[in-house]
Amino acid sequence: MVVRIRLFAQLRERAGASELRLELPEGARVRDALAAPAVAGLAEGLPLVLAVNREYAAEDVALAAGDELALIPPVSGGAVTAEPHVALREEPLSLDALLARVRDPRAGAVVTFSGVTRDVPSLEYEAYAEMALAQMRAVVAEAIARHRLCAAAAEHRVGVVPLSEASVLVAVSAPHRAEAFAGGREIIDRLKALAPIWKREVEADGSASWVPGAAPAANQDA
């Protein structure tokens, strides 16, 4: 299927065109368009907002033939507040990829958190995916607003996570280190409290047990 990519300002100048026609497989999502070679290098160093058919959209929005995907750079009145990036992934998480998502020319500090499997051969994670993503997105958006972050992102593994691999990553950027540390700390603490994600420890002999933790709480204060 073919999707129309609209480009503006710096992006238009970098591409030498105001739009691109991109061939994508059926079922592709916005993130697949952003990863395409013709698009991937255009937005380097720029915080972006995404829109599909003139409606703001997250990277997990599905695309259809003939859709218009707009890549919107910062506007003249100030930086556009980008959609918080969150994801659940079965494959290993990439800290470098997450850092690229929070890179911002306004930022003087970038803070990351990696939660890794320890003490047992592996952990297995299960999530109520739709609700977990909604909670993750809300937590990240609230931290951006409260701490005036330039950008923030969070990803969590589902399935089996071997010893020493990351099960959760958080990255934030901010003009100063105090806001960056506070925002990163808030995001990971609230994700653990609110997102419906469960884990169980898998021993070397194959035995497994669910690990108790804080129950997701309705109407929990920040």
Secondary structure as UniProt FT lines:
FT   STRAND          2..7
FT   HELIX           9..15
FT   STRAND          19..23
FT   TURN            26..27
FT   HELIX           30..35
FT   HELIX           37..40
FT   TURN            41..45
FT   STRAND          49..52
FT   TURN            53..54
FT   STRAND          55..56
FT   TURN            59..60
FT   TURN            65..66
FT   STRAND          68..72
FT   TURN            76..77
FT   STRAND          85..89
FT   HELIX           95..102
FT   TURN            105..106
FT   STRAND          109..116
FT   STRAND          122..127
FT   HELIX           129..147
FT   STRAND          151..157
FT   STRAND          159..162
FT   TURN            163..164
FT   STRAND          166..174
FT   HELIX           177..194
FT   STRAND          197..202
FT   TURN            204..205
FT   STRAND          208..210
FT   TURN            218..219
//
